[in-house]
Amino acid sequence: MDEHYYLGAYWGPRQETALECARRAELFFQGLARCDASFAQWYRAGRGFPRDLPGHPITPEKDALARLFLERRLRTDGDKTVMEDMGFRLMAWTAKQDATDISLTCGKSSPWGGPNSCLLKPTRSSPLRERLLTAPVPADILTLMVTAWDPDFAMASSSEMVEQLETSDFEVRVGWLTYLSRRLGRLPPLPAPVRIEPVDESGWLLVLSPEPLTASAPEHVALCMRVRELLDRAGLIRRPAGP
């Protein structure tokens, strides 16, 4: 498994306050600690953090997270006015070296500059990486992303596989695990070995394989392409482009 694997959740413009985003982030970070021991503490950038630490420790409580979101809002280059419609952003990691990273954009109501998203990139270090990519951990993380962020879709895949499958910047991505919100439409019949599991009342988790699929295996690529084709025919792949 030498590809660049990641888990991502994506949703369109959704105006939310710092506190509303913080409530979601609190649920997410506290849930991650239950998914794997390496997720017990997260850190962020900033001046003055102790040199023996990877950064400033993040307190996974809504009030602290809300303050953090407000401090890190995007501003204009000139008069430094807060860009209210661009929401909130946060980068976090677990260690100085061989870290798992999170990149988060939430509360963004503007259609410009990409969607709201929550991306988790597991460490490249083995054997921890092997553990984080072994069932049921990825499915647990993806389900947590769905519960916390209510995305339009979410997936676990590799950058290499996405590059082979994706035809535009505005589409649902298919991975070895793929979540689709019921907001997108009706799910078509899918071929074996795909399993369809409901996620509460919000959508479905498509399990193409219990373990990561690789872009270097033609049969893995063919399965993902077949599922993507069927979803595309059902109108579930292409998303409206921004202005």
C-alpha positions in Angstrom: 0.0 0.0 0.0 2.4 2.7 -1.2 -0.2 5.0 -2.6 -1.4 8.3 -1.0 -4.5 7.2 0.8 -6.9 9.6 2.4 -10.5 9.9 3.7 -12.6 12.9 2.7 -16.0 14.3 3.3 -17.4 17.1 1.1 -20.5 19.3 1.1 -21.7 22.4 -0.7 -22.2 25.9 0.5 -23.6 25.9 4.1 -23.6 29.0 6.2 -22.9 28.1 9.8 -21.6 30.1 12.8 -18.3 29.4 14.5 -20.2 27.8 17.4 -22.2 25.6 15.1 -19.0 24.4 13.3 -17.4 24.0 16.7 -20.1 21.7 17.9 -19.5 19.5 14.8 -15.8 19.7 15.3 -16.1 18.7 19.0 -18.1 15.6 18.0 -15.5 14.8 15.3 -12.3 15.2 17.4 -13.8 13.4 20.4 -15.0 10.6 18.1 -11.6 10.2 16.5 -10.0 9.5 19.9 -12.3 6.4 20.0 -11.3 5.3 16.5 -7.6 4.9 17.3 -5.2 5.7 20.1 -3.0 7.8 17.8 -5.9 10.3 17.5 -6.0 11.1 21.2 -4.3 14.5 20.8 -4.2 16.9 17.9 -2.0 20.0 17.4 -2.1 23.2 15.3 0.3 25.9 14.1 1.0 29.2 15.9 3.7 31.2 17.5 5.0 30.3 20.9 4.2 26.6 21.2 6.6 24.5 23.4 9.5 23.2 21.2 9.1 19.7 22.6 5.5 19.5 21.2 4.4 19.2 17.6 2.4 22.5 18.0 -0.3 24.1 20.1 -2.5 21.3 21.6 -6.1 21.5 20.4 -8.7 21.3 23.1 -11.6 19.3 21.6 -14.4 21.3 23.3 -16.9 23.5 21.5 -16.1 26.8 23.2 -12.3 26.5 22.6 -12.9 25.4 19.1 -15.2 28.3 18.4 -12.6 30.7 19.6 -10.0 29.0 17.4 -12.3 29.3 14.3 -12.9 33.0 14.9 -9.2 33.7 15.3 -8.4 32.0 12.0 -11.0 33.5 9.7 -9.9 34.5 6.2 -9.4 38.3 5.7 -9.0 40.6 2.7 -5.4 41.6 1.7 -6.1 45.3 1.9 -8.1 46.4 5.0 -8.1 42.9 6.6 -11.9 42.7 6.6 -13.2 39.3 7.6 -14.5 37.3 4.6 -17.7 36.1 6.3 -18.8 33.9 3.4 -15.5 31.9 3.3 -16.2 30.2 6.6 -13.6 28.7 8.9 -10.4 26.7 8.3 -8.2 24.5 10.5 -5.2 22.4 9.9 -4.3 19.8 12.6 -1.8 16.9 13.0 -0.9 14.3 15.5 2.9 14.3 15.8 6.1 16.1 14.7 7.0 13.3 12.3 5.0 10.6 10.6 1.8 12.5 11.5 -1.8 12.0 10.5 -3.1 15.3 9.1 -6.6 16.9 9.0 -7.6 19.7 6.7 -11.0 21.3 7.5 -13.1 23.9 5.8 -16.6 24.5 7.3 -19.3 27.2 7.5 -18.4 28.4 4.0 -21.4 29.8 2.1 -19.6 31.0 -0.9 -19.6 28.8 -4.1 -16.1 30.1 -4.9 -12.9 28.3 -4.0 -14.1 24.7 -3.6 -16.5 23.0 -1.2 -16.6 22.6 2.5 -14.6 19.6 3.4 -13.0 17.5 6.0 -9.9 15.5 4.9 -7.9 13.1 6.9 -4.6 11.8 5.6 -3.1 8.9 7.5 0.5 8.8 8.4 2.9 7.3 5.8 4.6 5.4 8.6 4.1 1.7 9.0 2.8 -0.2 10.9 0.6 2.6 12.2 -0.5 3.3 8.7 -1.4 -0.3 8.1 -3.5 -0.2 11.3 -5.3 3.0 10.2 -6.2 1.5 6.8 -7.3 -1.9 8.1 -11.0 -2.6 8.6 -13.0 -1.5 10.5 -11.0 1.7 11.2 -11.6 3.5 7.9 -15.3 2.8 7.9 -15.5 4.0 11.5 -13.8 7.3 10.6 -15.9 7.8 7.5 -19.1 7.1 9.5 -17.9 9.6 12.1 -17.3 12.2 9.4 -20.9 11.7 8.2 -22.3 12.0 11.7 -20.3 15.1 12.5 -20.4 17.1 9.2 -23.5 15.8 7.3 -21.7 15.8 4.0 -23.1 15.3 0.5 -20.6 12.5 0.0 -17.5 11.0 1.6 -14.9 8.4 0.5 -11.8 6.5 1.3 -9.4 6.2 -1.6 -6.0 7.1 -2.9 -5.0 10.2 -4.9 -3.8 7.9 -7.6 -7.2 6.1 -7.9 -9.0 9.4 -7.9 -6.8 10.7 -10.7 -7.8 7.6 -12.8 -11.5 8.0 -12.1 -12.3 11.7 -11.9 -13.3 13.5 -15.1 -14.0 17.0 -13.6 -13.4 19.0 -10.4 -17.1 19.0 -9.4 -18.1 15.4 -9.0 -18.7 12.8 -6.4 -15.6 10.7 -5.8 -15.8 6.9 -5.6 -13.4 4.9 -3.3 -13.2 1.5 -1.7 -15.6 3.1 0.8 -18.1 5.7 -0.5 -20.8 7.5 1.4 -23.7 9.1 -0.5 -26.3 11.3 1.1 -29.9 10.7 0.2 -30.0 14.4 -0.9 -28.1 13.3 -4.0 -30.9 11.1 -5.3 -31.9 7.4 -5.5 -29.2 4.7 -5.4 -29.2 2.3 -8.3 -28.6 -1.5 -8.1 -24.9 -2.2 -7.8 -23.0 -5.3 -8.8 -21.3 -7.8 -6.4 -19.1 -7.6 -4.5 -20.4 -4.1 -3.5 -22.3 -4.0 -0.2 -24.7 -1.3 0.6 -25.1 -0.3 4.2 -27.5 2.4 5.5 -26.0 5.2 7.6 -28.8 6.2 10.0 -31.5 7.9 7.9 -29.0 10.2 6.1 -27.6 8.0 3.3 -25.7 4.9 2.3 -22.2 3.5 2.7 -21.0 1.6 -0.4 -18.4 -1.0 0.5 -16.5 -2.0 -2.6 -13.9 -3.8 -0.6 -13.1 -4.3 3.1 -9.5 -3.3 2.4 -8.0 -0.5 0.3 -8.1 -0.8 -3.4 -5.0 0.2 -5.4 -4.7 2.1 -8.6 -1.9 -0.3 -9.7 -4.4 -3.3 -9.9 -6.4 -3.2 -13.1 -9.2 -5.2 -11.5 -9.5 -2.7 -8.7 -9.7 0.2 -11.1 -12.3 -1.6 -13.2 -14.5 -2.2 -10.2 -14.4 1.5 -9.2 -15.0 2.6 -12.8 -18.0 0.3 -13.1 -19.6 1.6 -9.9 -18.8 5.2 -10.9 -20.5 4.6 -14.3 -23.7 3.2 -12.7 -23.8 6.1 -10.2 -23.3 8.6 -13.0 -26.2 7.1 -15.0 -28.4 7.6 -11.9 -27.4 11.2 -11.7 -25.3 10.9 -8.5 -21.8 11.8 -9.8 -21.9 15.2 -11.5 -22.2 18.2 -9.2 -23.1 21.8 -10.2 -20.0 23.8 -10.9 -19.3 27.1 -9.1 -19.7 30.5 -10.9 
